[in-house]
Amino acid sequence: MDKQKKIIEMVAAVAGKPVTVAPDENLFDSGVLDSFALTDLVASIEKEFNILVPDGDLNPRKFSTIEKIEEYLDSRV
């Protein structure tokens, strides 16, 4: 499975509903996620991709789109 599909699955799991967003669509502006869901999403990302996201990176701008999440993951490898 490619990384974007996995990220979309994780976002859908955290949102509790199916997610059909463009890779560059803002997940917070579109109502898919809110600031409370961000910590759940980051916990899922840490577990799935075996990384540690520092507290300083818990910023909605870093995780606002599928593309930005993928870029963040690529920068952590």
Legacy VTK file of the C-alpha trace (Angstrom):
# vtk DataFile Version 3.0
C-alpha trace
ASCII
DATASET POLYDATA
POINTS 77 float
0.000 0.000 0.000
1.366 3.411 -0.828
2.001 6.006 1.858
-0.807 8.377 0.853
-3.411 5.618 1.013
-2.182 4.590 4.460
-2.312 8.209 5.665
-5.881 8.559 4.344
-6.868 5.366 6.183
-5.393 6.709 9.413
-7.139 10.079 8.987
-10.443 8.266 8.360
-9.950 6.128 11.472
-9.279 9.194 13.621
-12.150 11.145 12.029
-14.509 8.210 12.477
-15.846 8.544 8.952
-14.810 7.885 5.361
-12.464 10.518 3.991
-12.482 11.687 0.399
-10.172 14.662 0.170
-7.687 15.855 -2.387
-4.058 15.403 -1.293
-3.692 19.194 -0.973
-7.044 19.850 0.748
-6.813 21.252 4.277
-8.105 18.597 6.680
-8.909 21.150 9.380
-10.651 23.717 7.165
-12.752 20.970 5.556
-13.899 19.711 8.973
-12.296 16.282 8.644
-10.043 16.897 11.662
-9.965 19.278 14.592
-7.211 20.167 17.032
-8.285 17.392 19.407
-7.997 14.793 16.641
-4.468 15.949 15.821
-2.962 14.173 18.829
-4.770 10.943 17.921
-3.554 11.213 14.338
0.030 11.840 15.430
-0.122 8.851 17.797
-1.301 6.687 14.886
1.466 8.042 12.659
4.086 7.329 15.317
2.895 3.759 15.722
2.427 2.975 12.019
5.663 4.513 10.776
7.750 3.793 13.879
8.801 7.402 14.437
8.665 9.832 17.338
7.037 13.187 16.674
8.508 15.775 19.059
6.064 17.971 20.972
7.411 20.976 19.058
6.097 19.435 15.839
2.518 19.107 17.132
1.352 21.933 14.941
-1.742 21.686 12.734
0.122 23.384 9.875
2.545 20.436 9.662
-0.346 17.959 9.385
-2.963 20.030 7.552
-3.041 18.040 4.286
-2.285 14.522 3.153
0.642 15.938 1.152
2.087 17.753 4.173
1.818 14.631 6.319
3.612 12.648 3.618
6.325 15.331 3.346
6.738 15.297 7.116
7.146 11.532 7.125
9.682 11.722 4.298
11.693 14.265 6.284
11.765 11.968 9.341
13.279 8.966 7.561
LINES 1 78
77 0 1 2 3 4 5 6 7 8 9 10 11 12 13 14 15 16 17 18 19 20 21 22 23 24 25 26 27 28 29 30 31 32 33 34 35 36 37 38 39 40 41 42 43 44 45 46 47 48 49 50 51 52 53 54 55 56 57 58 59 60 61 62 63 64 65 66 67 68 69 70 71 72 73 74 75 76
